[in-house]
Amino acid sequence: MIAPTLTGRDVSIPLGGLLQMSDAEFLRYQVLIERLIGIHLVPIKKAMLSGRLAKRLRERKLSSFGEYFRLIDDGGDLVERQIAIDLITTNETYFFREPKHFEALRNQLLPTRKEVPFRAWSAACASGDESYSIAMVLADVLGERAPWEILATDISSRMLASAQRGLYPLERGKLIPPDLLRRFCLRGTGEYSGTFLVDKNLRKRVSFGTLNLVQAIPDIGYFDVIFLRNVIIYFDAAMKRQVIDSLVERIKPGGWLVVGHSETLIGLPPSLVSILPAIYLKK
């Protein structure tokens, strides 16, 4: 049961043993988050936001969400701001999520690409599940010694640190095809029982880095495929178009943009054409 929220006050209210975020405080966070990372939090997300930040308030010995806002607002603590972004943007992910995308990559895109090297970008890689799923497909189809590479970026430094380690609970790999699981993953024993580790040779093929999609994209080259799944659903129409336009510039002709199955691209850039569910070809 969710405790009732007192609204209309610019103060956090302890209620039922929980710290409650006021509507005025939520509005300030809403504006700041959209400006920093392009995500628009609708009012029903207030409970999620306050829940994710409450533990951090306790760790910093702060008594209100207003105090924490002042800590991460302009001119505040940049390290703490990154921690807040990490907490807000953490989402569920797992290996071979939306598996038809990886089947299409294997069976339809890779056979058509003759350029060397093949480059893929996992543009919101979170904890790396998607990036290593792509790597397994490329290693299987192109070969482990072939000239291919993957760039994996995310706004969350905490997620990137986890991704670089490549250690996951076994349940996160339940959709990995058995042959790929056997070849590219090491089952943990002893204190690591219940986990698996992505093979180090595969980990070396993935380069991780911090990147904010709503800011100008640096010169990172061009890609045969960009995965941007389950991200733009959080953007408003204008921000969605801005991000898509900037990514399309980084796709090679004949390359693909892959979004989430629950996402649609309304008002496509003229260079994109839909070819499969949630997959777009750059002409």
Buried (B, 14 or more C-beta within 10 A) or exposed (E): EEEEBEEEEEBBBEEEEEBBBBBBBBBBBBEBBBEBBBBEBEEEBBBEBBBBBBEBBEEEEBEBBBEBBBBBEEEBBEEBBBBBBBBBBBEEBBBBBBEEBBEBBBEEBBEEBEEEEBBBBBBBBBBBBBBBBBBBBBBBBBEBEEEBBBBBBBBBBBBBEBBBEBBBEBEBBEBBBEEBBEBBBBBBEEEEEEBBBBBEEBBEBBEBEEBBBBEEBEEBEBBBBBBBBBBBEBBEEEBBBBBBEBBBEBBBEBBBBBBBBEBEBEEBBEBBEEEBEBBBBBE
